[in-house]
Amino acid sequence: MSNIKFIVVFDVDGVLRDVGGSYRRAIADTVEHFTSQAYRPTSSDIDVLKSEGLWNNDWDATIELVYRYFETQNQSRSQVNLDPETLINFFQSRYRGPNPENWTGYICSEPTLVSSAYLESLTQNAIAWGFFSGAMHDEVMYLLKGKLGLTSPVLVAMEDAPGKPNPAGLFAVIEELERRQGIDPNTPVIYVGDTVADLYTVENARKLQPSRVWGGVGILPPHVQETQSRRDSYTQNLLNAGAAVVFSNVKELTPTEVEKIAIANS
């Protein structure tokens, strides 16, 4: 059996990379396009939708925002001629760029919020780590392999599991870490995310596996840190959704904090 004391699983967008000018910009562009330039959602509009805990998938969130706009114009959803595949293709043309083989879109300019040295510090403190993201697999690997230089990270992405707050993907990451590293199946798990859906995922995992110690950590994505009022409001939403603690940056989740959270939830 390994010496691993804790498992930390990370969400990616808003936690490990800043998507305020990429995914969120693509949402706004796409909603604007499919409402014929009548409505461009603000960052706050997107946050309000995501605070419902049902819209972790950005394609689904975009479609929902389009429908809700037309409902304000007294049009029912059945009256809106919206083809999801066409909308997704437009979204991807903004996020990845027009050429799917040679990315030149918003993804290319996403700031990274973490370093490989941070992950290595977890390893050195007997903490195993992996990733559960609602983004597409190759889009996450653009960060994990391309920018952080990770060779074979344990990742469950959009194509691999049901969307959050379903915890199946979280369980899959944990099982793979246990298999690779011989980790005791009762090892405490902390999931780190920036949305209500991420924290609901932890709550759902706890319901299904109550004998295990679970902890949820909230991270404030950069776009909500511009004003104190927005920061406070977003923090409260994450705490209400079950976060044990909320940090401004994932690097504040040190090995000491990991242990404190695990003990507090045991």
C-alpha positions in Angstrom: 0.0 0.0 0.0 1.2 3.5 -0.8 2.1 6.2 1.6 -0.5 8.6 0.1 -2.4 10.5 2.8 -4.9 12.5 0.8 -6.3 12.8 -2.7 -7.0 16.2 -4.3 -9.0 16.4 -7.5 -9.1 19.7 -9.4 -11.6 21.3 -11.7 -9.7 23.1 -14.5 -11.5 26.2 -15.8 -11.4 29.1 -13.4 -9.2 27.0 -11.1 -6.0 26.2 -13.1 -6.6 28.6 -16.0 -8.4 31.9 -16.4 -11.3 31.4 -18.9 -12.8 34.9 -18.4 -11.5 36.0 -21.8 -12.0 32.6 -23.5 -14.9 30.3 -22.7 -16.9 33.1 -21.2 -16.1 35.4 -24.2 -17.2 32.6 -26.5 -20.4 32.3 -24.6 -21.1 36.0 -25.0 -20.1 36.0 -28.7 -22.4 33.0 -29.4 -25.4 34.3 -27.5 -25.0 37.7 -29.3 -24.8 36.0 -32.6 -27.8 33.7 -32.1 -30.0 36.6 -30.8 -29.1 38.7 -33.9 -26.9 41.1 -31.8 -29.9 41.9 -29.6 -28.4 40.5 -26.4 -24.8 40.0 -25.2 -24.7 38.5 -21.7 -22.4 40.1 -19.2 -20.0 38.2 -17.0 -22.5 38.7 -14.1 -25.3 37.3 -16.3 -23.3 34.1 -16.8 -22.5 33.8 -13.1 -26.2 34.2 -12.2 -27.1 31.3 -14.5 -24.2 29.1 -13.3 -25.1 29.8 -9.7 -28.2 27.6 -10.3 -25.8 24.7 -10.3 -27.2 23.1 -13.5 -25.1 24.8 -16.2 -21.6 23.5 -15.8 -21.4 22.7 -19.5 -20.8 26.0 -21.4 -22.6 24.8 -24.5 -25.7 24.1 -22.5 -25.3 27.4 -20.7 -25.1 29.3 -24.0 -28.2 27.5 -25.4 -30.1 28.3 -22.2 -29.1 32.0 -22.3 -30.4 32.2 -25.9 -33.7 30.6 -25.0 -34.1 32.9 -21.9 -33.5 36.0 -24.0 -36.3 35.0 -26.4 -38.6 34.2 -23.5 -38.2 37.8 -22.4 -39.4 38.7 -26.0 -42.5 36.6 -25.4 -41.3 33.8 -27.6 -41.6 30.2 -26.4 -38.7 27.8 -26.8 -40.6 25.8 -29.4 -40.9 29.0 -31.5 -37.1 29.6 -31.5 -35.4 27.9 -34.4 -32.2 27.0 -32.7 -30.0 24.1 -33.9 -27.7 23.1 -31.1 -25.0 21.7 -33.4 -24.8 24.9 -35.4 -24.5 26.9 -32.2 -21.8 24.6 -30.8 -19.8 24.9 -34.1 -20.0 28.7 -33.8 -18.9 28.5 -30.2 -15.9 26.3 -31.0 -14.9 28.6 -33.9 -14.5 31.3 -31.4 -12.9 29.2 -28.6 -10.5 27.1 -30.7 -10.5 29.2 -33.8 -11.9 28.6 -37.3 -9.4 25.8 -38.1 -10.0 22.8 -35.8 -6.5 21.4 -36.6 -4.6 24.6 -35.9 -6.0 26.4 -32.9 -5.8 30.2 -33.1 -8.8 31.1 -30.9 -9.4 32.4 -27.4 -7.9 29.2 -25.9 -4.4 30.3 -27.0 -4.4 33.3 -24.7 -5.7 31.9 -21.5 -3.6 32.8 -18.4 -2.4 29.9 -16.4 -3.2 30.1 -12.6 -1.0 27.2 -11.4 2.5 25.8 -12.0 3.8 22.3 -12.2 5.9 23.1 -9.1 2.7 23.5 -7.1 1.6 20.0 -8.1 5.0 18.6 -7.3 4.8 20.1 -3.8 1.6 18.1 -3.3 3.3 14.9 -4.5 6.2 15.6 -2.1 3.7 15.8 0.8 2.1 12.4 0.0 -0.9 14.0 -1.7 -2.1 12.3 -4.9 -3.8 14.5 -7.5 -5.9 14.3 -10.7 -8.4 16.3 -12.7 -12.2 16.2 -13.4 -13.3 18.8 -15.9 -16.5 19.6 -17.9 -14.3 20.8 -20.7 -13.4 18.7 -23.7 -10.4 16.3 -23.2 -8.1 17.8 -25.8 -8.9 21.3 -24.6 -7.8 20.4 -21.0 -4.7 18.6 -22.3 -3.8 21.8 -24.1 -3.1 23.1 -20.6 -2.0 20.0 -18.7 0.4 18.7 -21.3 1.1 21.8 -23.4 1.6 24.4 -20.7 2.2 22.5 -17.5 4.3 19.7 -19.1 2.5 16.9 -17.4 3.2 13.5 -19.1 0.2 11.3 -18.1 -2.2 13.1 -15.9 -5.3 11.4 -14.6 -8.1 13.2 -16.3 -11.8 12.7 -16.7 -13.3 15.3 -19.1 -16.5 16.0 -20.9 -16.5 13.0 -23.2 -15.6 10.6 -20.4 -18.4 11.0 -17.8 -21.8 12.6 -17.2 -21.6 16.3 -16.4 -21.4 17.8 -13.0 -23.0 17.7 -10.4 -23.1 14.0 -11.2 -20.1 12.6 -9.3 -19.4 9.7 -11.6 -16.4 11.5 -13.2 -15.0 12.3 -9.7 -15.3 8.7 -8.7 -13.5 7.6 -12.0 -10.5 9.9 -11.3 -10.2 8.6 -7.7 -10.4 4.9 -8.9 -7.7 5.5 -11.5 -5.4 7.2 -8.9 -6.0 4.3 -6.5 -5.2 1.8 -9.3 -2.0 3.6 -10.4 -0.6 4.3 -7.0 -2.0 1.6 -4.8 -3.9 4.1 -2.6 -6.0 2.9 0.3 -9.7 3.2 -0.8 -10.6 5.0 2.4 -8.2 7.9 1.7 -9.8 11.3 2.2 -10.7 13.2 -1.0 -10.9 17.0 -1.6 -12.4 18.3 -4.8 -11.4 21.9 -5.8 -13.8 23.9 -8.0 -15.0 27.4 -8.8 -18.7 26.8 -9.4 -21.8 25.8 -7.4 -22.0 22.7 -9.6 -18.5 21.6 -8.5 -19.4 21.8 -4.9 -22.8 20.0 -5.5 -20.6 17.3 -7.0 -18.9 16.8 -3.7 -22.2 16.8 -1.8 -23.5 14.1 -4.2 -20.3 12.0 -3.8 -20.7 12.2 0.0 -24.3 10.9 -0.2 -23.2 7.9 -2.4 -20.1 7.1 -0.4 -20.8 8.4 3.1 -18.0 6.3 4.8 -15.3 8.2 3.0 -14.1 11.7 4.1 -15.0 14.3 1.5 -14.1 18.0 1.4 -15.1 20.7 -1.1 -12.8 23.7 -1.7 -14.1 26.8 -3.6 -11.8 28.9 -5.7 -12.7 32.5 -6.8 -12.2 32.7 -10.6 -10.3 35.9 -11.6 -13.3 37.6 -13.2 -15.2 37.8 -9.9 -12.3 39.4 -8.0 -12.6 42.8 -9.7 -14.9 44.3 -7.1 -15.3 43.5 -3.4 -19.1 43.2 -3.6 -18.9 40.7 -6.4 -16.1 38.8 -4.7 -18.2 38.6 -1.4 -21.3 37.5 -3.2 -19.5 34.8 -5.2 -17.8 33.6 -2.0 -21.1 33.3 -0.2 -22.6 31.3 -3.1 -19.7 28.8 -2.9 -20.0 28.5 0.9 -23.7 28.0 0.6 -23.1 25.2 -1.9 -20.9 23.3 0.6 -17.4 24.7 0.3 -15.3 24.1 3.5 -13.2 27.1 2.6 -12.9 29.6 -0.4 -9.5 30.8 -1.7 -8.6 33.5 -4.1 -6.0 31.2 -5.9 -5.6 27.5 -5.9 -2.0 27.8 -4.7 -3.4 28.8 -1.3 -4.5 25.2 -1.0 -1.2 24.1 0.6 -0.5 20.6 2.0 -1.2 22.0 5.5 -4.6 23.3 4.3 -5.4 20.0 2.7 -4.8 18.2 6.0 -6.9 20.8 8.0 -9.8 20.4 5.6 -9.6 16.6 5.7 -9.6 16.6 9.5 -12.4 19.1 9.7 -14.6 16.8 7.5 -13.7 13.5 9.2 
